Amino acid sequence: MAVKLKYLFLFCLVATTSVSAAMRQYAATVETSSWEVADASRLQCTLNHELPGYGAAMFTSVASKQLNMEFELDMHLLPNHFDVAAVYSVPPRWMPGVAPKTIADMTIRKQYNGDLPQDAAWTMLSELEKGFWPTIYYNDWYNKNDKVSVALNASNFAHVYNEFVQCVSNLLPYNFDDIAYTVLSYQKNSTELSKYSQKRLTMIGEYLKEDSELELVLLDGYTDSYGGRWNNEQLSIRRANEVKSYLTTLGVPEDRIQLTGHGEKRHIAPNDTRDARAQNRRVVVRLSKG
């Protein structure tokens, strides 16, 4: 019986060593672990971690109405078939006795980087903050005998993470799609915007301070049917021109802005009530970018 147990122990030891030898491990050392905020603006924040010999790990949040986060595993050597990787929170060596925790399964797609959605990405960040190493395990797609582990080293993480969190908290609470089509409303017989439209134009301005790479801005001015046709056409042009002047002061090239005054044409509501006429007094702003 003792002999059988001895042989069983030796078999387990050999099997463990064999599995360990077949595991290709990628991770920065404690000394070389580097985290940096690669993008820091009010439109996007990216936290980057270099993985020597493998690629990089990136956490990204963008301007939006909703808090968001995405994790991307940027691989030098992209997968050549579909698979699933397991993501764990692994304690470092100086936390003996602490068990790894499952975070998520990550879908591996042919010729694409790996990625994880918001919940898993935030979990990885919180585990890093606690000193754990989020680690991704999968079967190598180029050598069926090997397994691969990719670990994110928590060393030198905390200070840069604080910088990243501050960047995320300063993101604009809307994105380009939220302002790409905007209708500005006006007071009766004037170029004065309604209070709501003043806020909308300020939103456009705040966005364009961060991203001025617009291909085209179309401004279409309209009025209600009171005041005379020619006067209304001129009023619609003045309204659109004021918006144009505002955008050019923010750095939008003048030759990318096209302006048209339609006057009392193309009503979107009847002109028989005060509220309906207010809907017709408008400048439609359409933004497009590559």
C-alpha positions, -999 to 999 in steps of 0.1 A, spaced: 0 0 0 28 24 9 46 16 -24 13 24 -44 10 57 -26 46 66 -34 41 59 -71 9 79 -70 27 108 -55 55 106 -80 29 105 -109 12 136 -96 45 154 -92 55 146 -128 21 155 -141 22 189 -123 57 196 -136 47 187 -171 17 210 -170 38 238 -156 64 234 -183 36 237 -210 23 269 -195 37 300 -213 34 329 -189 34 366 -198 36 393 -172 57 423 -163 80 418 -134 75 438 -102 104 460 -111 92 467 -147 55 468 -141 43 500 -158 9 516 -158 0 549 -176 -30 570 -186 -24 569 -223 -54 591 -232 -67 618 -209 -94 641 -222 -131 648 -216 -139 624 -244 -119 593 -235 -97 579 -208 -74 549 -213 -54 531 -187 -26 511 -203 -4 483 -190 25 468 -211 28 430 -213 64 423 -223 66 399 -253 28 397 -256 11 431 -261 -8 454 -238 -38 455 -215 -61 485 -218 -91 498 -198 -111 525 -216 -140 547 -207 -156 572 -231 -179 603 -228 -214 591 -225 -247 595 -206 -239 563 -187 -208 553 -168 -190 528 -189 -157 508 -191 -142 482 -214 -112 460 -211 -91 451 -242 -63 426 -245 -42 440 -273 -22 410 -287 8 411 -310 -2 377 -323 -39 375 -329 -59 343 -325 -65 321 -355 -97 304 -342 -127 309 -319 -121 300 -282 -129 310 -247 -104 322 -221 -109 321 -183 -102 353 -163 -93 349 -126 -82 372 -99 -49 356 -87 -33 365 -54 5 374 -56 31 353 -39 31 374 -8 -6 365 -1 -2 328 8 -33 308 14 -56 331 -5 -75 314 -33 -80 327 -68 -114 341 -77 -133 337 -110 -139 371 -128 -154 361 -162 -151 341 -194 -136 361 -223 -146 352 -258 -117 348 -282 -125 356 -318 -104 349 -348 -81 378 -358 -95 401 -330 -82 414 -297 -98 400 -266 -122 422 -247 -145 423 -218 -176 445 -210 -182 469 -182 -189 447 -152 -159 424 -157 -136 454 -165 -146 472 -133 -141 440 -113 -106 436 -127 -98 472 -118 -111 467 -82 -90 435 -79 -59 453 -90 -66 481 -65 -66 454 -38 -32 440 -50 -45 410 -69 -33 401 -104 -62 396 -130 -49 367 -151 -62 353 -184 -58 316 -192 -64 299 -225 -52 271 -248 -26 284 -272 -41 287 -307 -7 280 -324 6 251 -303 -20 226 -291 4 213 -265 7 247 -247 -15 268 -224 -10 305 -220 -14 327 -190 -14 365 -192 -12 384 -159 -17 420 -151 8 430 -124 -7 452 -96 27 467 -88 29 505 -94 -9 505 -101 -25 526 -73 -11 561 -80 -19 559 -118 -53 544 -111 -62 574 -91 -52 596 -120 -74 574 -143 -104 576 -120 -101 614 -119 -101 614 -157 -132 592 -159 -150 614 -134 -143 644 -157 -157 628 -189 -185 647 -207 -219 632 -198 -228 629 -235 -211 619 -267 -210 630 -304 -242 612 -313 -261 632 -286 -253 665 -302 -248 656 -339 -284 666 -346 -296 695 -324 -327 718 -328 -322 753 -312 -354 772 -304 -357 810 -303 -377 838 -286 -403 856 -307 -389 879 -334 -354 878 -321 -320 859 -321 -323 851 -284 -322 814 -277 -346 797 -253 -330 787 -220 -330 750 -230 -314 758 -263 -287 779 -246 -278 748 -226 -278 727 -258 -255 751 -276 -232 751 -246 -230 713 -247 -220 715 -284 -194 741 -275 -179 720 -247 -177 690 -270 -160 709 -298 -134 722 -274 -123 686 -271 -129 674 -306 -127 699 -335 -122 673 -362 -155 680 -380 -159 674 -417 -191 695 -421 -215 716 -401 -249 723 -416 -270 752 -402 -306 756 -413 -325 786 -399 -363 788 -398 -390 812 -385 -427 812 -378 -450 829 -404 -454 862 -386 -434 893 -397 -433 892 -435 -416 867 -458 -384 888 -466 -380 898 -429 -384 863 -418 -358 850 -443 -333 876 -430 -341 867 -394 -334 830 -401 -301 839 -416 -291 861 -386 -300 833 -362 -279 808 -382 -250 833 -385 -248 838 -348 -245 800 -343 -218 800 -370 -199 828 -353 -200 809 -320 -187 777 -336 -158 795 -354 -146 810 -321 -143 774 -309 -119 766 -338 -143 751 -364 -130 762 -398 -154 786 -414 -152 768 -448 -167 737 -431 -198 754 -420 -227 757 -445 -255 780 -437 -290 784 -452 -319 807 -441 -353 793 -450 -374 819 -434 -410 808 -429 -407 778 -452 -409 742 -441 -429 745 -409 -429 716 -386 -460 727 -367 -491 748 -375 -488 786 -369 -522 789 -352 -510 787 -315 -482 802 -295 -466 769 -287 -468 757 -324 -452 789 -336 -424 785 -311 -415 751 -326 -411 768 -360 -386 793 -347 -355 772 -349 -320 766 -362 -312 729 -370 -275 720 -363 -262 689 -381 -226 678 -374 -207 652 -393 -172 637 -388 -152 609 -403 
